[in-house]
Amino acid sequence: VRPIGFVSRTSQHENDRDRSLMAKVVLDEALAPALDGIEDWSHIYVIFWLDRVNHKEEPVLHHPNSGLGIFAARSPIHPNPIGLTLVELVKREENVLWVRGLDAHDETPVLDIKP
């Protein structure tokens, strides 16, 4: 698995959980043709690597705050640090997608996108 791009936020100090904020998904320029036709979709899934999550040797089975099983909780604490968010596709500019609702930090590696 290798990143195809990264998240670019207006400020790295933005509240990335504020779903009203816009962010950019900046893909490798060589992948720009792979985006042809993406504008026909109102929403896309962004799959990303949670590269700032500290993982422990032992898997966490329950969310520490809610007590829910980890697969029933919307949390970055998972066996594999993979994030998935459905976002509104606002516009495309060459290899850059402007999206609303992406809950990922600035410079987070993007693994894939799907309409």
Helices and strands as residue ranges (DSSP letters): E 5-8, E 22-27, G 29-35, G 38-40, E 43-49, G 70-72, E 82-93, E 96-100, E 109-114
